[in-house]
Amino acid sequence: MKRNSAKRIERSVPRKVVRMRGAGKTIVLGVTGSIAAYKSAELASLLVKQGHQVFPVMTHDATEFITPLTLQTLSKNPAMTSFFDEKENWRPGHIELADRANLLLIAPATANILAELAHGLANHPLAAIALATRAPILIAPAMNGKMWSHPATIENVETLKARGVEFIGPEEGMLACGYEGIGRLWKVNDIAFRAEFLLARQDNLIA
Ligand SMILES: Cc1cc2nc3c(=O)[nH]c(=O)nc-3n(C[C@H](O)[C@H](O)[C@H](O)COP(=O)(O)O)c2cc1C
């Protein structure tokens, strides 16, 4: 009886994100034009609480869903939305971020950004950073289930996985487009946890 209630308590305790080792890291948080983009605000906030430097990089369409001001306030760093934000610096800001990043996390990731990354396009800062960085890349996709299961998306995901890109989600549930099925952004807490795991794994590989 006692053992059962202990089990119940264990299950009901929410997963807590804790820093495993090492100092705060630099995370470039890519945000794309998905209805789930508002969840990136909580993600940015969580990663900052975990002690990291978070630099939001938003696609143009992401700014239709969440303002750069929100992400910039929560991350305490400027949100990059265009190559032409970068005029004050002699060194292109996107390359500086690509070099500085310990992790590139794209959450939520649209079908469009998956196609761009799979094909090596670089026509906006987020895509260019993905090409220029040598940091691990973690992608949390969110989209309509038919978009996710389309052969083009499947092929793009396979291409990216073969290059070492890691994926988390999507999960099943009620989608904003009215369908039920696969396509929802994975739980933000779990995305932050996976990011922490990848950073710690990097520490272990380097040590
Ligand atoms: C209300 C609304 C919600 C959308 N949600 C998604 C989504 O969750 N996933 C997705 O792949 N595309 C979604 N789209 C389509 C993308 O915004 C569109 O493909 C866009 O070009 C993506 O640009 P980006 O990848 O540069 O951010 C949505 C569009 C609208 C109008």
The ligand as an ORCA input file, in Angstrom:
! r2SCAN-3c Opt
* xyz 0 1
  C      -2.356     30.939    -38.444
  C      -1.231     30.204    -39.099
  C      -0.630     29.174    -38.412
  C       0.438     28.462    -38.992
  N       1.010     27.460    -38.289
  C       1.989     26.729    -38.864
  C       2.597     25.660    -38.158
  O       2.294     25.377    -36.997
  N       3.572     24.971    -38.783
  C       3.982     25.247    -40.071
  O       4.859     24.547    -40.588
  N       3.443     26.274    -40.740
  C       2.466     27.025    -40.179
  N       1.917     28.069    -40.863
  C       2.445     28.401    -42.197
  C       3.765     29.153    -42.047
  O       3.567     30.364    -41.323
  C       4.346     29.460    -43.450
  O       4.724     28.243    -44.060
  C       5.512     30.393    -43.390
  O       5.974     30.646    -44.694
  C       6.655     29.861    -42.524
  O       7.746     30.746    -42.595
  P       9.067     30.555    -41.739
  O       9.411     29.107    -41.773
  O      10.060     31.412    -42.444
  O       8.781     31.091    -40.384
  C       0.882     28.805    -40.292
  C       0.288     29.874    -40.954
  C      -0.743     30.569    -40.377
  C      -1.359     31.726    -41.105
*
